[in-house]
């Protein structure tokens, strides 16, 4: 279109469906940021701390990385539907971190030192974390494979959610305890 000579008084602009899709993508990105802010505020109220929710929030970038990897592996592009998958993922993926951090905090409140609390929280909460992730992944698998009428439309949503949840669950069991150990510097009783 660069070489096309327009008559005097005319101009070219991209509009229509492409413009609507771009506007909708920006709206979804804004909604995603608002959702993350609300998730953080709800966890602050639950934990009554600014630090514990911050540790849990480290699972969200892990989930987004997994979602992007899953899209890349399956050959899908970022679309409106895949952005909805990221929106869903931001709410679902924090559950594993909440379960882990909350139990570690409970153990430390009983007087257990930080390292022992993290090890016991990892051993005790491993099974519930894996079960909740697996049930979500298995539940979305039929949609990810495109089974059923109209499922191919929602495939990117399921692929993002499955990929992000899988990646984040594995790394949550490593990253959250490390971040907890780094950021909770002997602040609870029982630490030496």
Secondary structure, 3 states (H helix, E strand, C coil): CCCCCCCCCCCCCCCCHHHHHHHHHHHHHHHHHHHHHHHHHHHHHHHCCCHHHHHHCHHHHHHHHHHHHHHHHHCCCCCHHHHHHHHHHHHHCHHHHHHHHHHHHHHHHCCCCHHHHHHHHHHHHHHHHHHHHHHHHHHHHHHHCCCCCCHHHHHHHHHHHHHHHHHHHHHHHHHHHHHHHHHCCCCCCCCC
